[in-house]
Amino acid sequence: MRLMAKLVVIGTPIGNLEDISFRALKRLDEVETLICEDYRQRGWLKNKPKLVAYNDYNAKLKLERVRALIREESLTGLVSDAGMPLISDPGYRLIRFCYDEEIEVEIVPGPSAVIEAVVASGFGGDRFMFNGFLPKKPGKLRKHLERLKSIWEIDQELRLVIFISPHRLERELMIMKDVFGGQTLAVLLREMTKKFEERLESNLTNLVDLVKGKKIKGEMVLILRQAV
């Protein structure tokens, strides 16, 4: 008798493979199909489930196929390239589909770049706002930052957490400096948990000078707080 369908959302390491949990490894060995952003970086897979790529580029084309797979399989896994799935990726549509179809969902928690960045910033505080990646176009970026500034005017203790792409780093920092002010405090975290992990702390004026003209690579998270 075939078991009812179930989706297991599995948190994986954000960089260091040793951070994977026993429960995550167990579930990865049990799933029949694994939905992932791509077929690479599967170093923690011992079992060989059927891999299905589902990401920002093919989400519209593959959504119905992936939904059908979840219905057909008794145990389907969902992972992102790193960290907890469904944050800044299209996988949320799959979990929404499961809830709507009354398909069981199990969440296996794992590392989060957002939480690690808040802790590593050393800024403390009780509240933070996660913004994901900022708009790419300068005009939309500036408007978005102006909205964040208006929120900051209401809650000065709020910390802002932002994902930044390396090739947009200098430009985005310069616009942030213009909107928020050069004395705004910042911590830039690069390649967290990996071999070349780096932490830069300064204000936005100095941080712009530090990165200007440099080819910086790797995953980055920026945390901002108002100067006191």
C-alpha positions as CSV (number, residue, x, y, z in Angstrom):
1,M,0.0,0.0,0.0
2,R,1.4,3.4,-1.0
3,L,1.8,6.0,1.7
4,M,0.2,9.4,1.3
5,A,2.2,12.2,-0.3
6,K,4.4,14.3,2.0
7,L,6.8,17.3,1.3
8,V,9.8,17.6,3.6
9,V,11.4,21.1,3.6
10,I,15.0,20.5,4.6
11,G,17.4,23.2,5.8
12,T,21.0,22.6,4.7
13,P,24.4,24.4,5.6
14,I,25.0,27.9,4.3
15,G,28.6,27.0,3.6
16,N,30.3,24.6,6.0
17,L,29.0,21.1,5.3
18,E,29.6,20.1,9.0
19,D,26.7,22.2,10.0
20,I,24.1,19.8,8.6
21,S,21.9,18.1,11.2
22,F,21.4,14.4,11.9
23,R,17.7,14.8,11.1
24,A,18.4,16.5,7.8
25,L,20.8,13.7,6.8
26,K,18.2,11.1,7.7
27,R,15.5,12.7,5.7
28,L,17.8,13.2,2.7
29,D,18.4,9.5,2.7
30,E,14.7,8.7,2.8
31,V,13.3,11.0,0.1
32,E,12.4,9.5,-3.3
33,T,12.6,12.9,-5.1
34,L,14.6,15.9,-4.2
35,I,13.6,19.3,-5.5
36,C,16.6,21.7,-5.6
37,E,17.7,24.9,-7.2
38,D,20.3,23.0,-9.3
39,Y,22.1,19.7,-9.4
40,R,25.4,20.9,-7.9
41,Q,26.6,21.2,-4.3
42,R,24.9,17.9,-3.2
43,G,28.0,16.8,-1.3
44,W,25.9,15.6,1.7
45,L,23.8,13.2,-0.4
46,K,24.4,9.5,0.3
47,N,21.2,8.2,-1.1
48,K,20.6,9.0,-4.8
49,P,17.0,10.4,-5.1
50,K,15.6,11.7,-8.3
51,L,16.8,15.3,-8.6
52,V,14.5,17.9,-10.0
53,A,15.8,21.5,-10.6
54,Y,13.3,24.2,-9.6
55,N,14.5,27.8,-9.5
56,D,13.9,31.4,-10.4
57,Y,14.6,30.8,-14.0
58,N,12.4,27.8,-14.7
59,A,9.7,28.1,-12.0
60,K,6.9,29.1,-14.4
61,L,7.7,26.2,-16.8
62,K,8.2,23.5,-14.2
63,L,5.6,24.4,-11.5
64,E,2.9,22.0,-12.7
65,R,5.4,19.2,-13.3
66,V,6.8,19.6,-9.8
67,R,3.3,19.7,-8.2
68,A,2.5,16.4,-10.0
69,L,5.7,14.8,-8.6
70,I,4.7,15.9,-5.1
71,R,1.3,14.3,-5.5
72,E,2.8,11.0,-7.0
73,E,5.6,10.4,-4.5
74,S,5.2,9.3,-0.9
75,L,8.1,11.4,0.3
76,T,9.5,14.5,-1.6
77,G,12.3,16.7,-0.3
78,L,12.8,20.4,-1.0
79,V,16.2,22.1,-0.5
80,S,17.8,25.4,-1.6
81,D,21.4,25.8,-2.6
82,A,22.2,26.8,1.0
83,G,20.4,27.4,4.3
84,M,16.6,27.3,4.8
85,P,14.5,26.9,1.6
86,L,11.7,29.3,0.7
87,I,13.6,32.5,1.7
88,S,14.2,34.6,-1.5
89,D,13.4,31.6,-3.8
90,P,10.3,30.4,-5.6
91,G,9.9,27.3,-3.4
92,Y,7.2,29.0,-1.4
93,R,4.7,28.2,-4.2
94,L,5.2,24.5,-3.5
95,I,4.6,24.7,0.2
96,R,1.5,26.9,-0.5
97,F,0.3,24.2,-3.0
98,C,0.7,21.5,-0.4
99,Y,-1.2,23.4,2.3
100,D,-4.0,24.1,-0.2
101,E,-4.1,20.4,-1.3
102,E,-3.9,19.2,2.3
103,I,-0.6,17.4,1.6
104,E,1.4,17.0,4.7
105,V,4.4,19.3,5.1
106,E,7.4,18.6,7.5
107,I,9.9,21.3,8.2
108,V,13.5,20.2,9.1
109,P,15.1,23.4,10.4
110,G,18.7,24.4,9.5
111,P,21.2,27.2,9.4
112,S,20.0,30.7,8.3
113,A,22.3,33.4,6.9
114,V,19.9,36.0,8.2
115,I,20.0,34.9,11.8
116,E,23.8,34.2,11.7
117,A,24.3,37.7,10.3
118,V,22.3,39.4,13.0
119,V,24.3,37.5,15.7
120,A,27.6,38.1,14.0
121,S,27.0,41.8,13.6
122,G,27.3,42.5,17.3
123,F,24.7,45.2,17.1
124,G,22.2,43.4,19.4
125,G,18.7,44.8,19.6
126,D,15.3,43.2,19.8
127,R,14.1,43.9,16.2
128,F,15.4,43.5,12.7
129,M,13.9,43.7,9.2
130,F,15.0,41.3,6.5
131,N,15.0,42.8,3.0
132,G,16.4,40.1,0.8
133,F,18.1,41.4,-2.3
134,L,17.4,45.0,-3.2
135,P,15.9,46.2,-6.5
136,K,18.4,46.2,-9.3
137,K,17.4,49.4,-11.1
138,P,18.9,52.5,-9.4
139,G,15.5,54.4,-9.4
140,K,13.6,51.5,-7.8
141,L,16.5,50.9,-5.4
142,R,16.4,54.5,-4.2
143,K,12.7,54.5,-3.7
144,H,12.9,51.2,-1.7
145,L,15.6,52.7,0.5
146,E,13.6,55.8,1.0
147,R,10.7,53.7,2.3
148,L,13.1,51.9,4.7
149,K,14.3,55.2,5.9
150,S,10.7,56.3,6.7
151,I,10.3,53.1,8.8
152,W,13.6,53.9,10.5
153,E,12.4,57.3,11.5
154,I,9.6,55.6,13.4
155,D,11.8,52.8,15.0
156,Q,15.4,53.9,15.4
157,E,16.3,50.6,17.1
158,L,15.4,48.5,14.1
159,R,18.3,46.7,12.4
160,L,18.2,46.2,8.6
161,V,19.5,42.9,7.1
162,I,20.2,42.9,3.3
163,F,21.5,40.4,0.9
164,I,24.0,41.9,-1.6
165,S,25.4,40.6,-4.9
166,P,29.2,41.2,-5.3
167,H,28.8,42.9,-8.7
168,R,26.3,45.5,-7.2
169,L,28.1,46.0,-3.9
170,E,29.8,49.3,-4.5
171,R,26.8,50.9,-6.3
172,E,24.3,49.8,-3.6
173,L,26.5,51.0,-0.8
174,M,26.9,54.4,-2.4
175,I,23.1,54.8,-2.7
176,M,22.6,53.6,0.9
177,K,25.2,56.2,2.0
178,D,23.3,58.9,0.1
179,V,19.9,57.9,1.5
180,F,20.7,56.9,5.1
181,G,23.7,59.1,5.7
182,G,27.4,58.3,5.8
183,Q,27.5,57.8,9.6
184,T,25.1,54.9,9.5
185,L,26.8,51.9,11.1
186,A,27.3,48.8,9.0
187,V,28.7,45.3,9.2
188,L,29.4,43.4,5.9
189,L,29.7,39.7,6.3
190,R,31.2,37.6,3.4
191,E,31.3,33.9,2.9
192,M,29.9,33.1,6.3
193,T,31.0,29.7,7.8
194,K,33.4,29.1,4.9
195,K,37.2,29.0,4.8
196,F,37.6,32.7,3.8
197,E,34.9,34.1,6.0
198,E,35.3,37.9,6.4
199,R,33.7,40.6,8.6
200,L,34.0,44.3,7.9
201,E,32.6,46.8,10.4
202,S,32.5,50.6,9.9
203,N,30.1,53.3,8.9
204,L,28.8,53.6,5.3
205,T,31.3,56.3,4.3
206,N,34.3,54.2,5.2
207,L,32.7,51.0,3.9
208,V,32.3,52.5,0.5
209,D,36.0,53.5,0.5
210,L,37.0,50.0,1.6
211,V,35.2,48.3,-1.3
212,K,35.7,50.9,-4.0
213,G,37.3,49.5,-7.2
214,K,37.8,46.0,-5.7
215,K,36.6,42.8,-7.2
216,I,34.9,41.2,-4.2
217,K,33.5,37.7,-4.6
218,G,31.2,35.5,-2.5
219,E,27.8,35.5,-0.7
220,M,27.4,38.7,1.4
221,V,25.0,40.0,4.0
222,L,24.9,43.6,5.2
223,I,23.5,44.7,8.6
224,L,22.7,48.3,9.2
225,R,21.9,50.2,12.4
226,Q,21.5,53.9,13.1
227,A,24.4,55.8,14.6
228,V,23.7,56.8,18.2
